[in-house]
Amino acid sequence: MSMHENQTPTDAASDDPHAGAAPIEGSLPDNLMDAAVQRIVELEAELEEMKNRWMRAEAETQNVRNRARRDVDDARQYAVQGFAKDVAEAAENLKRGLDAMPAAGTSDIIDRLRDGFQGVERSFVGLLERNGIKGADPTGAMFDPNLHQAMAEQESAEHPAGTIIQSWSQSWTLHGRLLRPAMVVVAKAPTTAAPESSGDGD
């Protein structure tokens, strides 16, 4: 009889390395799958958060670029604001000088001087406008505190209250920004005299 033949069934079972081991539970793969799904969910949430942060950072960067571009444009357009004010005042003085000249037809030399100064004024004003400096006579317009400075009020039955009936100077702007307000006289409604009360006399 061989050696293996002498083994009992119990002994044969003891030689099997899997003998007596607990059967593999079906829940182990489920646990692994749940953990994997949970990890995928966490990674997707982290990715979404990173995308949101990147988009916010990109938007803020673009805002900074836009603000910087606006600041540069403003600096380029308005760096000469002080000079533009002085030039606008020079244009006003030139106009006052023309207005103070004798009327046309006084003499040939006066007429020639007037024509010459008017040509200079037109050229000067055109030069200013090409560089964004514009003057406007507000006579007849409604008073605008953003553009006009009221120097006086005058009663008028011919103009609606708030109408500019006289301008002592023009309003001047640089690329749409106010340089000098117009000095104006504004109409106001005439005061109505209170009717005199008549005595009874009795």
Residue frames as a rotation matrix with the C-alpha (Angstrom) as fourth column:
MET 1
0.586 0.810 0.000 0.00
0.810 -0.586 0.000 0.00
0.000 0.000 -1.000 0.00
SER 2
-0.201 -0.686 0.699 1.39
0.640 -0.632 -0.437 3.37
0.742 0.360 0.566 -0.95
MET 3
-0.850 -0.248 -0.465 1.81
0.522 -0.526 -0.671 6.30
-0.078 -0.813 0.577 1.28
HIS 4
-0.814 0.581 0.027 -1.08
-0.549 -0.783 0.294 8.18
0.192 0.224 0.955 -0.27
GLU 5
-0.213 0.770 -0.601 -3.29
-0.050 0.606 0.794 5.21
0.976 0.199 -0.090 0.08
ASN 6
-0.439 -0.012 -0.898 -2.82
0.824 0.394 -0.408 5.29
0.359 -0.919 -0.163 3.85
GLN 7
-0.991 0.088 0.096 -4.18
-0.115 -0.940 -0.320 8.87
0.062 -0.329 0.942 4.07
THR 8
-0.381 0.917 -0.115 -7.65
0.790 0.259 -0.556 9.25
-0.481 -0.303 -0.823 5.42
PRO 9
0.174 0.534 0.827 -10.15
0.851 -0.504 0.147 11.64
0.495 0.679 -0.542 3.82
THR 10
0.916 0.151 -0.372 -9.51
0.351 -0.751 0.559 14.01
-0.195 -0.643 -0.741 6.68
ASP 11
0.067 -0.976 -0.209 -5.82
0.397 -0.166 0.903 14.02
-0.915 -0.144 0.377 6.01
ALA 12
-0.378 -0.179 0.908 -6.38
0.925 -0.034 0.378 14.61
-0.036 0.983 0.178 2.31
ALA 13
0.616 0.686 0.387 -8.59
0.677 -0.713 0.186 17.54
0.403 0.147 -0.903 3.05
SER 14
0.738 -0.377 -0.560 -5.93
0.286 -0.576 0.765 19.05
-0.611 -0.725 -0.317 5.32
ASP 15
-0.318 -0.899 0.302 -3.48
0.702 -0.009 0.712 19.09
-0.637 0.439 0.634 2.41
ASP 16
0.104 0.432 0.896 -5.78
0.907 -0.411 0.092 21.38
0.409 0.803 -0.434 0.37
PRO 17
-0.836 -0.530 -0.139 -4.63
0.536 -0.739 -0.408 24.97
0.113 -0.416 0.902 0.98
HIS 18
-0.651 0.654 0.384 -8.18
-0.433 -0.736 0.520 26.31
0.623 0.172 0.763 0.45
ALA 19
-0.162 0.614 -0.772 -9.69
0.532 0.714 0.456 23.77
0.831 -0.337 -0.443 2.81
GLY 20
-0.057 0.252 -0.966 -11.52
0.994 -0.072 -0.077 25.33
-0.089 -0.965 -0.246 5.71
ALA 21
-0.948 -0.297 -0.115 -11.30
0.286 -0.953 0.103 28.89
-0.140 0.065 0.988 4.25
ALA 22
-0.153 0.928 -0.341 -14.40
0.239 -0.300 -0.923 31.06
-0.959 -0.223 -0.176 4.40
PRO 23
0.070 0.232 0.970 -16.07
0.989 0.113 -0.099 31.57
-0.132 0.966 -0.222 1.03
ILE 24
-0.903 -0.421 0.081 -15.33
0.429 -0.880 0.205 34.95
-0.015 0.220 0.975 -0.69
GLU 25
-0.150 0.879 -0.453 -18.11
0.522 -0.319 -0.791 37.36
-0.840 -0.354 -0.411 0.16
GLY 26
0.022 0.251 0.968 -19.88
0.985 -0.172 0.022 38.99
0.172 0.953 -0.251 -2.78
SER 27
0.884 0.388 -0.261 -19.82
0.444 -0.872 0.208 42.35
-0.147 -0.299 -0.943 -0.90
LEU 28
0.077 -0.942 -0.326 -16.08
0.489 -0.249 0.836 42.90
-0.869 -0.224 0.441 -1.38
PRO 29
-0.623 -0.281 0.730 -16.28
0.782 -0.254 0.570 43.88
0.025 0.925 0.378 -5.06
ASP 30
0.417 0.839 0.349 -19.28
0.756 -0.533 0.379 46.07
0.504 0.105 -0.857 -4.24
ASN 31
0.690 -0.225 -0.688 -17.26
0.471 -0.581 0.663 47.92
-0.549 -0.782 -0.295 -1.64
LEU 32
-0.427 -0.901 0.070 -14.45
0.590 -0.219 0.777 48.47
-0.685 0.373 0.625 -4.09
MET 33
-0.366 0.365 0.856 -16.90
0.844 -0.256 0.471 49.73
0.391 0.895 -0.214 -6.71
ASP 34
0.730 0.663 -0.166 -18.55
0.661 -0.622 0.419 52.11
0.175 -0.415 -0.893 -4.25
ALA 35
0.315 -0.706 -0.634 -15.16
0.443 -0.482 0.756 53.50
-0.839 -0.519 0.161 -3.26
ALA 36
-0.638 -0.563 0.525 -14.20
0.702 -0.146 0.697 53.97
-0.316 0.813 0.489 -6.91
VAL 37
0.063 0.756 0.652 -17.46
0.828 -0.405 0.389 55.75
0.557 0.515 -0.651 -7.72
GLN 38
0.797 0.225 -0.561 -17.08
0.558 -0.628 0.542 57.96
-0.231 -0.745 -0.626 -4.68
ARG 39
-0.120 -0.935 -0.334 -13.54
0.493 -0.348 0.797 58.86
-0.862 -0.069 0.503 -5.72
ILE 40
-0.557 -0.007 0.831 -14.69
0.817 -0.187 0.546 59.68
0.152 0.982 0.110 -9.25
VAL 41
0.547 0.820 0.170 -17.40
0.733 -0.567 0.376 61.96
0.405 -0.081 -0.911 -7.84
GLU 42
0.597 -0.387 -0.703 -14.82
0.451 -0.562 0.693 63.72
-0.663 -0.731 -0.161 -5.66
LEU 43
-0.498 -0.846 0.189 -12.43
0.604 -0.182 0.775 64.19
-0.622 0.501 0.602 -8.58
GLU 44
-0.229 0.495 0.838 -15.21
0.859 -0.302 0.413 65.57
0.457 0.815 -0.356 -10.79
ALA 45
0.808 0.518 -0.282 -16.16
0.588 -0.670 0.453 68.03
0.045 -0.532 -0.846 -8.04
GLU 46
0.184 -0.829 -0.527 -12.52
0.422 -0.417 0.805 69.11
-0.887 -0.371 0.273 -7.69
LEU 47
-0.613 -0.391 0.686 -12.27
0.769 -0.096 0.632 69.53
-0.181 0.915 0.360 -11.46
GLU 48
0.262 0.806 0.531 -15.43
0.816 -0.479 0.324 71.65
0.516 0.348 -0.783 -11.54
GLU 49
0.790 -0.017 -0.613 -14.12
0.454 -0.656 0.603 73.82
-0.412 -0.754 -0.511 -8.72
MET 50
-0.266 -0.959 -0.097 -10.80
0.506 -0.225 0.833 74.28
-0.820 0.172 0.545 -10.53
LYS 51
-0.411 0.201 0.889 -12.67
0.875 -0.189 0.446 75.24
0.258 0.961 -0.098 -13.73
ASN 52
0.681 0.731 0.040 -14.73
0.673 -0.646 0.360 77.78
0.289 -0.219 -0.932 -11.81
ARG 53
0.490 -0.581 -0.650 -11.62
0.381 -0.528 0.759 79.26
-0.784 -0.620 -0.037 -10.21
TRP 54
-0.543 -0.726 0.421 -9.88
0.679 -0.084 0.729 79.45
-0.494 0.682 0.539 -13.56
MET 55
-0.052 0.607 0.793 -12.88
0.873 -0.358 0.331 81.16
0.485 0.710 -0.511 -15.17
ARG 56
0.862 0.356 -0.362 -13.09
0.499 -0.722 0.479 83.70
-0.090 -0.593 -0.800 -12.33
ALA 57
0.101 -0.917 -0.387 -9.35
0.400 -0.319 0.859 84.36
-0.911 -0.242 0.335 -12.55
GLU 58
-0.565 -0.284 0.775 -9.58
0.817 -0.064 0.572 84.77
-0.113 0.957 0.269 -16.32
ALA 59
0.409 0.796 0.447 -12.53
0.783 -0.558 0.276 87.18
0.468 0.237 -0.851 -15.98
GLU 60
0.787 -0.165 -0.594 -10.68
0.358 -0.662 0.659 89.24
-0.502 -0.731 -0.462 -13.37
THR 61
-0.305 -0.948 0.090 -7.58
0.571 -0.107 0.814 89.33
-0.762 0.299 0.574 -15.57
GLN 62
-0.318 0.266 0.910 -9.66
0.895 -0.233 0.381 90.58
0.314 0.935 -0.164 -18.47
ASN 63
0.777 0.624 -0.081 -11.22
0.604 -0.703 0.377 93.26
0.178 -0.342 -0.923 -16.24
VAL 64
0.364 -0.736 -0.571 -7.76
0.364 -0.452 0.815 94.40
-0.857 -0.504 0.103 -15.20
ARG 65
-0.569 -0.563 0.600 -6.70
0.751 -0.059 0.657 94.57
-0.335 0.824 0.456 -18.85
ASN 66
0.123 0.713 0.690 -9.81
0.858 -0.426 0.287 96.59
0.499 0.557 -0.664 -19.75
ARG 67
0.861 0.180 -0.476 -9.29
0.446 -0.718 0.534 99.01
-0.246 -0.672 -0.698 -16.85
ALA 68
-0.055 -0.967 -0.250 -5.64
0.448 -0.247 0.859 99.46
-0.892 -0.065 0.447 -17.78
ARG 69
-0.498 -0.085 0.863 -6.60
0.866 -0.110 0.488 100.10
0.053 0.990 0.129 -21.41
ARG 70
0.562 0.771 0.300 -9.20
0.714 -0.635 0.293 102.69
0.417 0.050 -0.908 -20.35
ASP 71
0.663 -0.373 -0.649 -6.69
0.384 -0.575 0.722 104.38
-0.643 -0.728 -0.238 -18.05
VAL 72
-0.446 -0.871 0.208 -4.14
0.609 -0.125 0.783 104.58
-0.656 0.476 0.586 -20.86
ASP 73
-0.231 0.439 0.868 -6.75
0.885 -0.276 0.375 105.96
0.404 0.855 -0.325 -23.27
ASP 74
0.811 0.556 -0.185 -7.90
0.576 -0.701 0.419 108.54
0.103 -0.447 -0.889 -20.71
ALA 75
0.291 -0.790 -0.540 -4.32
0.403 -0.410 0.818 109.57
-0.868 -0.456 0.199 -19.99
ARG 76
-0.592 -0.520 0.616 -3.65
0.755 -0.090 0.650 109.94
-0.283 0.849 0.446 -23.71
GLN 77
-0.003 0.700 0.714 -6.81
0.825 -0.402 0.398 111.96
0.566 0.590 -0.576 -24.37
TYR 78
0.842 0.524 0.132 -6.86
0.335 -0.698 0.633 114.18
0.424 -0.488 -0.763 -21.29
ALA 79
0.140 -0.868 -0.477 -3.17
0.974 0.033 0.226 114.66
-0.181 -0.496 0.849 -20.52
VAL 80
-0.762 -0.431 0.484 -3.36
0.567 -0.805 0.176 118.05
0.314 0.409 0.857 -22.26
GLN 81
0.211 0.968 -0.133 -6.44
0.932 -0.159 0.325 119.19
0.294 -0.192 -0.936 -20.33
GLY 82
0.222 -0.174 -0.959 -4.67
0.596 -0.755 0.275 122.12
-0.772 -0.633 -0.064 -18.67
PHE 83
-0.824 -0.556 -0.112 -3.24
0.216 -0.491 0.844 123.28
-0.524 0.671 0.525 -21.99
ALA 84
-0.547 0.692 0.472 -6.65
0.732 0.122 0.670 122.85
0.406 0.712 -0.573 -23.65
LYS 85
0.377 0.677 -0.632 -8.25
0.887 -0.460 0.035 125.16
-0.267 -0.574 -0.774 -21.05
ASP 86
-0.185 -0.527 -0.829 -5.72
0.222 -0.845 0.487 127.87
-0.957 -0.094 0.273 -21.84
VAL 87
-0.947 -0.155 0.281 -6.25
0.293 -0.066 0.954 127.42
-0.130 0.986 0.108 -25.57
ALA 88
-0.112 0.981 0.155 -10.03
0.948 0.059 0.313 127.66
0.298 0.182 -0.937 -25.13
GLU 89
0.359 0.196 -0.913 -9.57
0.616 -0.784 0.073 130.89
-0.701 -0.588 -0.402 -23.19
ALA 90
-0.669 -0.650 -0.360 -7.41
0.104 -0.562 0.820 132.24
-0.736 0.512 0.444 -26.03
ALA 91
-0.730 0.481 0.486 -10.20
0.623 0.172 0.763 131.40
0.283 0.860 -0.425 -28.50
GLU 92
0.305 0.865 -0.399 -12.69
0.949 -0.311 0.052 133.24
-0.080 -0.395 -0.915 -26.29
ASN 93
0.024 -0.362 -0.932 -10.45
0.320 -0.880 0.351 136.31
-0.947 -0.307 0.095 -26.16
LEU 94
-0.923 -0.342 0.177 -10.07
0.250 -0.181 0.951 136.27
-0.293 0.922 0.253 -29.93
LYS 95
-0.283 0.905 0.318 -13.87
0.872 0.104 0.479 136.19
0.400 0.413 -0.818 -30.29
ARG 96
0.415 0.410 -0.812 -14.27
0.760 -0.646 0.063 139.06
-0.499 -0.643 -0.580 -27.82
GLY 97
-0.484 -0.676 -0.556 -11.75
0.188 -0.701 0.688 141.07
-0.855 0.228 0.466 -29.79
LEU 98
-0.863 0.225 0.452 -13.70
0.472 0.042 0.880 140.50
0.179 0.973 -0.142 -32.99
ASP 99
0.110 0.985 -0.129 -16.97
0.967 -0.076 0.244 141.44
0.230 -0.152 -0.961 -31.30
ALA 100
0.279 -0.053 -0.959 -15.39
0.589 -0.779 0.214 144.67
-0.758 -0.625 -0.186 -30.02
MET 101
-0.766 -0.590 0.254 -14.27
0.545 -0.387 0.744 145.81
-0.341 0.708 0.618 -33.47
PRO 102
-0.530 0.579 -0.620 -16.23
-0.533 -0.796 -0.287 148.56
-0.660 0.178 0.730 -35.23
ALA 103
0.358 0.786 0.505 -19.15
0.015 0.536 -0.844 147.40
-0.934 0.309 0.180 -37.34
ALA 104
-0.353 -0.432 0.830 -18.55
0.789 0.339 0.512 146.33
-0.503 0.835 0.221 -40.92
GLY 105
0.321 0.441 0.838 -18.71
0.869 -0.488 -0.077 149.17
0.375 0.753 -0.540 -43.41
THR 106
0.700 -0.118 -0.704 -17.02
0.397 -0.755 0.521 151.66
-0.593 -0.645 -0.482 -41.10
SER 107
0.387 -0.624 -0.679 -14.02
-0.810 -0.581 0.072 151.87
-0.440 0.522 -0.731 -43.37
ASP 108
0.687 -0.170 -0.706 -12.13
-0.466 0.642 -0.609 149.72
0.557 0.747 0.362 -45.88
ILE 109
-0.381 -0.923 -0.043 -9.20
-0.536 0.259 -0.803 149.13
0.753 -0.283 -0.594 -43.55
ILE 110
-0.401 0.326 0.856 -11.50
-0.839 0.244 -0.487 148.08
-0.368 -0.913 0.176 -40.71
ASP 111
0.695 0.710 -0.111 -13.35
-0.684 0.606 -0.405 145.71
-0.221 0.357 0.907 -43.03
ARG 112
0.367 -0.637 -0.678 -10.08
-0.423 0.535 -0.732 144.17
0.828 0.556 -0.073 -44.20
LEU 113
-0.654 -0.584 0.480 -8.89
-0.669 0.151 -0.728 143.77
0.353 -0.797 -0.490 -40.60
ARG 114
0.023 0.760 0.650 -12.20
-0.861 0.345 -0.373 142.19
-0.508 -0.551 0.662 -39.63
ASP 115
0.805 0.285 -0.521 -12.05
-0.553 0.680 -0.482 139.75
0.217 0.676 0.704 -42.55
GLY 116
-0.069 -0.929 -0.363 -8.48
-0.465 0.352 -0.812 138.83
0.882 0.113 -0.457 -41.67
PHE 117
-0.680 -0.160 0.716 -9.25
-0.733 0.164 -0.660 138.23
-0.012 -0.973 -0.229 -37.99
GLN 118
0.391 0.879 0.274 -12.34
-0.819 0.468 -0.333 136.21
-0.421 -0.094 0.902 -38.86
GLY 119
0.601 -0.260 -0.756 -10.22
-0.456 0.664 -0.592 133.99
0.656 0.700 0.281 -41.10
VAL 120
-0.552 -0.827 0.107 -7.72
-0.507 0.230 -0.831 133.51
0.663 -0.512 -0.546 -38.26
GLU 121
-0.345 0.490 0.801 -10.56
-0.867 0.161 -0.472 132.66
-0.360 -0.857 0.369 -35.88
ARG 122
0.710 0.647 -0.278 -12.05
-0.704 0.636 -0.316 130.08
-0.028 0.420 0.907 -38.27
SER 123
0.222 -0.719 -0.658 -8.67
-0.342 0.575 -0.743 128.43
0.913 0.390 -0.119 -38.76
PHE 124
-0.678 -0.506 0.533 -7.99
-0.633 0.035 -0.773 128.45
0.373 -0.862 -0.344 -35.02
VAL 125
0.021 0.788 0.615 -11.38
-0.890 0.295 -0.348 126.95
-0.455 -0.540 0.708 -34.13
GLY 126
0.752 0.216 -0.623 -10.96
-0.557 0.714 -0.424 124.31
0.353 0.666 0.657 -36.84
LEU 127
-0.244 -0.925 -0.291 -7.56
-0.404 0.370 -0.837 123.38
0.882 -0.086 -0.464 -35.42
LEU 128
-0.614 0.065 0.786 -9.06
-0.782 0.081 -0.618 123.01
-0.103 -0.995 0.001 -31.94
GLU 129
0.443 0.884 0.149 -11.94
-0.835 0.467 -0.291 120.85
-0.327 0.005 0.945 -33.18
ARG 130
0.483 -0.328 -0.812 -9.55
-0.461 0.694 -0.554 118.52
0.745 0.642 0.184 -35.02
ASN 131
-0.625 -0.756 -0.191 -7.88
-0.164 0.368 -0.915 117.93
0.763 -0.541 -0.354 -31.64
GLY 132
-0.315 0.594 -0.740 -11.11
0.735 0.646 0.206 117.26
0.601 -0.479 -0.640 -29.75
ILE 133
-0.744 0.059 -0.666 -11.59
0.470 -0.662 -0.584 120.76
-0.475 -0.747 0.465 -28.29
LYS 134
-0.446 0.686 0.575 -15.07
0.676 -0.163 0.719 122.07
0.586 0.709 -0.391 -29.07
GLY 135
-0.938 0.215 -0.273 -16.90
0.027 -0.739 -0.673 125.24
-0.347 -0.638 0.687 -28.11
ALA 136
-0.424 0.872 0.246 -20.67
0.796 0.229 0.560 125.75
0.432 0.433 -0.791 -28.17
ASP 137
-0.893 0.260 0.368 -22.79
-0.339 -0.925 -0.169 128.85
0.296 -0.276 0.914 -27.82
PRO 138
-0.804 0.560 -0.201 -25.71
0.592 0.726 -0.348 127.79
-0.049 -0.399 -0.916 -25.56
THR 139
-0.799 0.528 -0.288 -27.94
-0.443 -0.840 -0.313 130.80
-0.407 -0.123 0.905 -26.28
GLY 140
-0.154 0.856 -0.494 -31.51
-0.925 0.051 0.377 129.56
0.348 0.515 0.784 -26.68
ALA 141
-0.321 -0.005 -0.947 -30.86
0.056 0.998 -0.024 126.18
0.945 -0.061 -0.320 -25.05
MET 142
0.820 0.571 0.034 -32.19
-0.059 0.026 0.998 125.06
0.569 -0.820 0.055 -21.69
PHE 143
0.223 -0.747 0.626 -29.86
-0.931 -0.354 -0.091 125.57
0.290 -0.563 -0.774 -18.75
ASP 144
0.752 -0.125 -0.647 -27.73
0.158 0.987 -0.006 122.50
0.640 -0.098 0.762 -17.98
PRO 145
0.849 -0.421 0.318 -25.70
-0.494 -0.423 0.760 122.69
-0.186 -0.802 -0.567 -14.75
ASN 146
0.549 -0.677 0.491 -23.25
0.487 0.736 0.471 120.17
-0.680 -0.019 0.733 -16.22
LEU 147
0.013 -0.518 0.855 -22.32
0.992 -0.098 -0.074 122.59
0.122 0.850 0.513 -19.02
HIS 148
0.083 0.159 0.984 -23.39
0.307 -0.943 0.126 126.06
0.948 0.291 -0.127 -17.91
GLN 149
-0.567 -0.221 -0.794 -22.79
0.823 -0.200 -0.532 128.42
-0.041 -0.955 0.295 -15.03
ALA 150
0.411 0.818 0.403 -25.64
0.775 -0.546 0.318 130.81
0.480 0.181 -0.858 -14.31
MET 151
-0.723 -0.691 -0.004 -24.27
0.621 -0.647 -0.442 134.29
0.303 -0.322 0.897 -13.70
ALA 152
-0.849 0.519 -0.101 -27.69
-0.408 -0.765 -0.499 135.98
-0.336 -0.382 0.861 -13.47
GLU 153
-0.472 0.802 0.365 -31.40
0.833 0.542 -0.113 135.42
-0.288 0.250 -0.924 -13.86
GLN 154
-0.944 0.189 -0.272 -33.63
-0.258 -0.933 0.249 137.72
-0.206 0.305 0.930 -15.83
GLU 155
-0.180 0.961 0.212 -37.39
0.108 0.233 -0.966 137.85
-0.978 -0.151 -0.145 -15.96
SER 156
-0.882 -0.076 -0.465 -38.75
-0.442 -0.206 0.873 137.15
-0.162 0.976 0.148 -19.40
ALA 157
0.062 0.964 0.259 -42.24
-0.426 0.261 -0.867 136.63
-0.903 -0.056 0.427 -20.73
GLU 158
0.458 0.072 -0.886 -40.85
-0.889 0.011 -0.458 135.66
-0.023 0.997 0.069 -24.14
HIS 159
-0.320 -0.655 -0.685 -38.80
-0.560 0.714 -0.421 132.64
0.764 0.249 -0.595 -23.05
PRO 160
0.684 0.506 -0.525 -39.68
0.079 0.665 0.743 129.60
0.725 -0.550 0.415 -20.94
ALA 161
0.711 -0.423 0.562 -38.15
-0.693 -0.285 0.662 129.61
-0.120 -0.860 -0.496 -17.48
GLY 162
0.462 -0.637 0.617 -34.69
0.062 0.717 0.694 128.02
-0.885 -0.283 0.371 -17.54
THR 163
0.765 -0.192 0.615 -33.89
0.638 0.096 -0.764 129.12
0.088 0.977 0.196 -21.09
ILE 164
-0.188 -0.885 -0.425 -30.49
0.725 -0.417 0.548 130.71
-0.663 -0.205 0.720 -21.66
ILE 165
0.805 0.576 0.145 -31.21
0.536 -0.600 -0.594 134.13
-0.255 0.556 -0.791 -23.08
GLN 166
0.775 -0.632 0.024 -27.64
-0.538 -0.679 -0.498 135.41
0.331 0.373 -0.867 -23.15
SER 167
0.774 -0.606 -0.184 -24.22
0.633 0.730 0.257 133.79
-0.021 -0.315 0.949 -23.04
TRP 168
0.816 -0.547 -0.188 -21.16
-0.471 -0.817 0.332 135.67
-0.335 -0.183 -0.924 -21.91
SER 169
-0.374 -0.909 -0.182 -18.89
-0.879 0.286 0.381 132.84
-0.295 0.302 -0.907 -23.00
GLN 170
0.228 0.398 -0.888 -19.12
-0.705 0.697 0.131 129.47
0.671 0.597 0.440 -24.72
SER 171
0.678 -0.101 0.728 -18.97
-0.476 0.694 0.540 126.06
-0.560 -0.713 0.422 -23.09
TRP 172
0.124 -0.744 -0.656 -15.80
-0.922 0.158 -0.353 124.17
0.367 0.649 -0.667 -24.01
THR 173
0.809 0.146 0.570 -15.25
-0.369 0.880 0.298 120.41
-0.458 -0.451 0.766 -23.96
LEU 174
-0.265 -0.896 -0.357 -12.28
-0.962 0.219 0.164 118.12
-0.068 0.387 -0.920 -24.57
HIS 175
-0.819 0.035 -0.572 -13.35
-0.185 0.929 0.321 114.81
0.543 0.368 -0.755 -26.14
GLY 176
0.036 0.969 -0.244 -16.76
0.215 0.231 0.949 115.33
0.976 -0.087 -0.200 -24.52
ARG 177
0.052 -0.070 -0.996 -15.40
0.994 0.102 0.045 116.20
0.099 -0.992 0.075 -21.07
LEU 178
0.888 0.409 0.211 -16.16
0.390 -0.912 0.127 119.68
0.244 -0.030 -0.969 -19.78
LEU 179
-0.242 -0.968 0.073 -13.23
0.844 -0.247 -0.476 122.10
0.479 -0.053 0.876 -19.84
ARG 180
-0.989 -0.020 -0.145 -14.94
0.081 -0.900 -0.429 125.42
-0.122 -0.436 0.892 -19.18
PRO 181
-0.188 0.981 0.050 -18.64
0.888 0.192 -0.418 126.02
-0.420 -0.034 -0.907 -18.46
ALA 182
-0.370 0.181 0.911 -20.47
0.586 -0.716 0.380 128.71
0.721 0.675 0.159 -20.37
MET 183
-0.832 0.131 -0.539 -21.22
0.372 -0.589 -0.717 131.85
-0.412 -0.797 0.442 -18.38
VAL 184
-0.624 0.683 0.380 -24.91
0.519 -0.002 0.855 132.51
0.585 0.730 -0.353 -19.02
VAL 185
-0.808 0.563 0.174 -27.96
-0.556 -0.631 -0.542 134.55
-0.195 -0.534 0.822 -18.14
VAL 186
-0.868 0.494 -0.054 -31.05
0.476 0.858 0.193 132.41
0.142 0.142 -0.980 -17.52
ALA 187
-0.489 0.785 0.381 -34.66
-0.388 -0.587 0.711 133.39
0.781 0.200 0.592 -18.02
LYS 188
-0.898 0.358 -0.257 -37.11
0.414 0.485 -0.770 133.16
-0.152 -0.798 -0.584 -15.16
ALA 189
-0.116 0.951 0.287 -40.86
0.899 -0.023 0.438 133.61
0.423 0.308 -0.852 -15.08
PRO 190
-0.594 -0.064 0.802 -41.94
-0.069 -0.989 -0.129 137.22
0.801 -0.132 0.584 -14.51
THR 191
-0.870 0.300 -0.391 -43.39
0.446 0.140 -0.884 137.97
-0.210 -0.944 -0.255 -11.15
THR 192
-0.227 0.885 0.407 -47.09
0.607 -0.198 0.770 138.63
0.762 0.421 -0.492 -11.21
ALA 193
-0.861 -0.068 0.505 -48.08
-0.263 -0.790 -0.554 141.75
0.436 -0.609 0.662 -9.31
ALA 194
-0.700 0.629 -0.338 -50.61
0.698 0.502 -0.511 141.04
-0.151 -0.593 -0.791 -6.61
PRO 195
-0.167 0.699 0.696 -53.93
0.548 -0.521 0.654 142.71
0.820 0.490 -0.296 -7.35
GLU 196
-0.925 -0.152 0.347 -54.61
-0.151 -0.693 -0.705 145.73
0.348 -0.705 0.618 -5.18
SER 197
-0.460 0.798 -0.389 -57.44
0.887 0.437 -0.151 145.20
0.049 -0.414 -0.909 -2.76
SER 198
-0.511 0.370 0.776 -60.12
0.071 -0.881 0.467 147.88
0.857 0.294 0.424 -3.17
GLY 199
-0.986 0.160 -0.048 -61.61
0.024 -0.152 -0.988 149.38
-0.165 -0.975 0.146 -0.10
ASP 200
-0.335 0.936 0.111 -65.34
0.932 0.346 -0.107 149.12
-0.139 0.068 -0.988 0.52
GLY 201
-0.882 -0.064 0.466 -65.62
0.194 -0.952 0.237 152.89
0.429 0.299 0.852 0.81
ASP 202
0.125 0.977 0.172 -68.87
0.001 -0.174 0.985 152.44
0.992 -0.123 -0.023 2.70
